[in-house]
Amino acid sequence: MKILATGDWHIGKVSHGYGRAEEHRHFLNWLKEQAKENQADILLVTGDVFDTKDPTPLSQEIYYDFLDEVSQACPGLRIVIIAGNHDNPTLLEAPQSILRRHQVEVRGTAVGCDEEDQSDSPLLIPLDNTEGERAWIIAVPYLRRSDFKFDQSYEQSVADYLSALVRAANGKKKEGEPVVMMAHLYASGSLKSNDDDHSETIYVGGEPEIKMSSLTDRPDYLLSGHIHKRMPINNVPWAQYTGSALPMSFTETNYEHGADLLTFEEGKDMVHTVLKYEPLYKFVSFGPDSPDEIVRKIKEEIPRLDAHMFIQARVSLEKAEPETRAALEQLVDGIGAHFVYQPEIKESNDDGGTSAVISKPEDLSSDEIVREVILRRFATANNRSGEILDDEEKALLEEIITNARGGQDE
């Protein structure tokens, strides 16, 4: 029995004003080929299929195209998808009757989470391959506080619920049938980013951490979404974060991407193989440094730069300088890459010194704020991928910004 796992696709993601549909199609095509080449019996998607709860038509097209294509390429493949915190559970579950014809099961919500007996839970899914071998999949979508009563802590309630599901599956399975849990949760000891653009920075006020040691019953293996870095959960050998399909920000530059392949064979230990994926676009960062030094470094690296890159320029400035951005954009335009301008404004300390601070909206010029907002909204409304605006639209945007400030310099 071969189980392929992936998650945190975030289809519809717009990074720094650039749509990423081309990248998602590239990844999903790779995933389809991996399922076919490795003769996978089951494909698990561990949540955050979409980047927002209201995905665009283009995002949904990418998703359903993949399900159709992988089902045709791998006729015996069974697919299980759960909702993550970014997903709309109702939207994911809505086409369930049609998806089942393609052997796709979707679990967006959990009910009866406080019940000790979970033997009738719809989250328990027995799946058979073409050779009659069976695996039990426990498909646990993102769990919210509202899913539980408040007789005890959220953390303990989740641990008790997961344990009850495992007990129920163990009670149903026959000898030799593996029990694999898929989830979308935050476990203690996991890494979080402090980057404002990073999808993991959602723990406002402190996100409860689920401890694997709190589970009284555990599955043969647990695969979870939610954290974008591929790594073991709590350093236990039976639990793994699948990681994100693509780097979602410059803080994830060094993350590994791909899919997990679990192979179960009766009488033998499970074999866990990582299938590595090389994203279509790389994230390359320069700085923080002075504008002149950034220009020098980019020119020096031009032979090694190409259009399939996000190039970030972290520029140290005394104050916002729109002309600096324009000069760097002109330089990078010759490469054809996605350019990300990140000014870092120096501010005074109490002791009279200065420190560089990554710019926030209040640090940027009004032109830069308006430009970023329009780009993001335009990308979403028009299902744009890659370079959001063509040359004519860029000129129109600059005209709008100029007219908005009355043609006057700030």
N, C-alpha and C positions, 0 to 999 in steps of 0.2 A: 504494500500500500504506500503510494507516494503522495505527499501533501505539500503543495506549494503555497507559500504565504507572502503577502505583501500588504502595504497599508499606507496611510497618510499621503494619498495622491494629491489632494488639494487642487483638483481640476477647477479651472477658472481663476487661479491665482494671477494677480497682476503685481509684478515686482518693479517698484520704482518707475511706474508708468508704462511698463512693457508687458503685454499679454504673453502667455506662455503655452498657448494651445499647441504650437509646433512641437515643443518639448514634451508635452504630455502624450501626444500621438506617437512620438518616437519611443518613449518609455513603454507605452502600452503595446506597441508592436513588438518590442523586445520581449516583453512579458509573455505575449502570445507565443512567440517562437520558443521561449524557454519551456512553457507548458507542453508544447508539441515535442520538442527534442528530448525532454526528460520523461515523457510519457506520464505526466502527472495525472493522478486519479481525482484529486480534489484541489481546488484553488480557494484560499481564504483571503478575504480583504478585510483588514482589521480597523476599518473606520476612517473618517475624514476623506470620504470619496471626493466631496466637493469642498471648495474653500469657503463658501458661504451657504447660508440656509436658503437662499433664493438664487440658485445657479442660472446662468444665462442659457438661452437656447443652444448656443455653441458648446457650452460645457456639457449639457445633457446629451448633445449629439455625439461628442467624443466618448462619453461613458457608454451609451447604448450601442454605438458602433463597435466598441471593443467587445462587449458582451456577445454581440452577434457574430463577430469575426472569430473570437476564440472558441465559441461553441461549434462553429463550422470546422475550424482547424482541428479541434480535439473533440470528436463526437461523444466520447464517453466521459468527458470532464464534468464533474459536479462542482458547483460554485456556491460559496456561502459569503454573504456580505453583511456587515453590521454597520450601524450608524455611529459616527464619532461625534464629538462635541460641536464640530463645525457643520454637521449635516442636519438636514430637516428630516426627522424620522418618518413623518407622514408621507413626504414626497418620495423617499426611497422605497417605502412599502407599497405605495399606490399601485404600481403595475405588477404586483406579485403574481397574479393569476396568469399573466402573459409570460413573465420571466420563468415560471415553473416549467413551461413548455420547453425552455432552453436549459432546464436542469439548474436553475438559479434560485437559491433561497435567500431571502432578505429578512433581517431582524432589526427593526428600528427602535423598538421599545421593549421594556420588561414589565411584567405585571406579577402581582402576588409575591413580591420580593421578600416579604416578611414571613412567608409560610415555611415551616420547617420541612414539609414534604414537597419536593419539587419533581416528583416522578412524572407528573403530567405537564411539565413546563414545555412550552413551544420552543424554548431555547435549546432543548436536547434534540439533536438531529442525527439519526442514524443514516449513514451513506454507504452504499455498496459500490464496488468497482465492477468492471466487466468480468472479472474472474470470481465474483461472489464473495470477495473479502469485504469485511465491514469495519468502519471506524465510526466512533461516536464523537460528534462535534458539539461542543457546548458554545453557542454563539451569544456572547454577552455584549450588548451595545453599551454605549456610554451611559453610566448610571448617575442620575441626579439625586439630590437630597429629597426631592419630592417623591421619589420612587419608594421611600421608606417611611415608616413611622419613627417617632423620635423617642423610643424607649431606651435607646443607647446611642453611642456615637455613630456618625456616618461611617467612619473607618471600620468599626467592628461590625456594623450592619452589612457592609459590602463583603467583608471576610466571611461572615456567617452565611450569606447568600451564595457566594461562590462555592463554599464548602458543601452546602446543601445540594447544589447542582451536581457537583462531582459525585457525592454519595448516590444521588439518583441515577446518574449515568453508570456508575459501578454496579448498581443493583440490576441494571437492565442488560449490560453487556455480557457476552460470552467470553470464555477464556481465550486469550490471544487477541481480542479486539481492543485496539488502542483508544484511549479517551484523550482528545485534544481540545483544550479550551482556547477560544479566541476572545479578546476583550479590547477595550479602549479605556485604559485607566492610568493613573499616576501612582507609581509605587515608590516607597521610601528609598532614598539613596539614588534616585534618578537625577540627571542633570537638567538644568533649566538655563535658558539664555537670558541675558539682560538686554537684548536687542529689541527695540520697539517694533521692528518689522517681523519679528520671529513668532511663528504661530504657537510656540510653546509658552510664551509669556502671557498666560491667561489666568494665572493663579492670583487674582486680586484678593488681597486680604488673607492669603494663605490657603492653598489647596490641600485638602486632606490627603495624607499619604497612606496607601494601602501596604501593609506589611505581609510579605509572602509567608512569614513565619506564623501569622495569625490564622492561616488556613488549616483547619483540622483534617481536611481531606484534600489531596491535591491530584491534578490530572497527570497523565503521562508526560504531557508537555503543554506549556502555556505560551501563546503568541499574542503580543499586545501592540496596539497602536498608541498614539498620543505623544510619545517622545520621539523626536526626529533622528536622534542618534542611535544607530544600531549598536546594541549592547545587551549583555545579560541583565536580568531584573534581579536586584538584590544580590547579585553575584551567585545566584543559585543555578545549578546546571540544567534545570528543567523549565526555565522561563526566559523569554527573550523578547526584546523590543525589535520589531521588524524594520524600524527606521522609515524615513520618508523616501518617496520615489525620486524627488529632485531636491537640490539645495534650495531652501526657501529664502535665504538671506546670506549676507557675507559672513555671518558668524558660523555658517554651516559649510564653509569652503572645504574643510578637511574631513567631512563626514563620508563614510562609505555608503553606497546605495546599491540596491539590488533586490533580491528575494531569498527567502529561506526555503530549503527543500528538506522535508523530513521523510525518511524512508523506514517503514516498519516491516520487518520480516519475522514471521513466527520462529521463535527459538533463538533469535539474535537480538543484540542491543540495537536500539534506534540509532540511525545515522543522520546527523545534522550537517547539511552542506549549504554553504553560502554561495549563491550565484551572484557574481558582481556585475554591476551595470555602470557603464561610463556615460554620464549625462551628456546630452547634446551640447549644452552650453556650460562653460566654466565660469567661475566667479574669480576675478583677479582684482586685487586692491593695491593702490599706491598711496603712500603717506602713512600717517600725517606728516606733511612737509609744506614748505613755502610754495607758492604758485610756480616760481621759476624752476625749483627743484623737481616738482611734479612733472612739469613739461619735459625737463631733461630726461627723467627716468622713463617716461612713456615713449619718447623718441628713441631711447636706447633699446627699449623692449619691442619696438614695432615689428621687427622681423619674426618675433615669437607670438605676436598677437594676431587674432583673426576675428572674423565677423561673428563666430559662435562663442561670444564671450560677453559677460557683464563686466565692464571695467569701471571700478570705483576710484574716484579721486578724492582723497581726504585732505583738504586744503586748509592749512593754518592761516588764519586771517585776523587782522585787528578789528575789522568790521565787515559787514556784508558787501561784496563787490560783484555785481552782476556781470561786469566785463570779464572777470576772471573765468566765470562759467562759460561765457561765449567763446573765449579763446581756446579753452580745453575741449569744448564740444566740436569746434572746427578741426582740431587736431585729430580727435577720435573719429570724426565723420569719414576720414580717409580710410579707416580700418573697416568701418561698417558695423562696429560692435555696438552693444547697448551701453550707453554712458550713464553713469550715476555720479552726480556731483554732491559731495558731502563736505560743506564748509564747517570748519571747527573754529569757533570764535573764541579769541582769548579774552578772559575776563579777570578783573583784579581780585586778589585775595585780601583778607583782612590784614595780613602782614605786609601788604604792599607789593607782593609778587603777583605773577600772572599764571593762569593755568588754561589749558585748552579744553573747551567743552564742546561735545558733539552738538551741532545745531539742533534746536527745537524750533517749532513754528515761530515762536516769538523772536528768535535770533535771525530769521531769514527776512529778506526783503519781501514786501507785499507782492512784487512781481513773481518771485519764486513760489510763494504760497499759492497764488492764483493759478500759476502754470501747473503745479502739481495736482491741485484739486480738479482742474479741467481735464487733465490727462487721464486721471483715474476714472472719472465719471464717463468720459468719452469712450474709454476702453470697454467699460462694462456695458454701456448702452448700445454700443455698436459691434460687440463681439469681436473686437480687434485682437489680433495676435501679433507678437513681435513688435516692430516699430509701429507705434500707435498712429502717428500722423504722417501723411505724405508732405512733400515740400510746400505745396499750395496751402495745405491745412496749417502747417507750422507758421507760414507767413500770416495767415488769417488770425491765428492765436496771438501772435505778437502784436498785431494791429488792435485786437480786442483789448489786450493788456494796456497798450499805449493809450487808447481812447478812454479806458476806465480810470486812468489817473490824469486825464485831461491833457495828455501830451507833455506833462511836466515831469522833470526829474525829481526824485525824492530828496 
